[in-house]
Amino acid sequence: PPAPGGAVSLLSTFNAQDVANTVWALATLGVEKPVLMVALADHVVQSPVLATFTAKGISNTVWAYAKLGIREEYLMAAIAQRLVQTDFLATFQPQNIANTAWAFATLRVRDAALMRA
């Protein structure tokens, strides 16, 4: 079923922080909104938003998808690609690394380049 109030149509206005906050809140509350989560994943990979995520934003986002058991492989692949670009991982705090590693492991997403990074 569509998200109430046309929330999916508002996603084009979301920046990286909006995405991270939304998915984190849904996961923390245990609220399952698969249509919204897929729409958020689509927004991240089909817009310039992914390049603007902070380390904390990325780690919170992948944690949220894993916590809800939502394995959007195309999102995880795009995030893995972002993580190995231009020393982005060097900006991660230990907690960001732990959350990201846990999310990839929980979702059973393997990315050779990310594992070498």
Secondary structure, 3 states (H helix, E strand, C coil): CCCHHHHHHHHHHCCHHHHHHHHHHHHHHCCCCHHHHHHHHHHHHHCHHHHHCCHHHHHHHHHHHHHCCCCCHHHHHHHHHHHCCCCHHHHCCHHHHHHHHHHHHHCCCCCHHHHHC
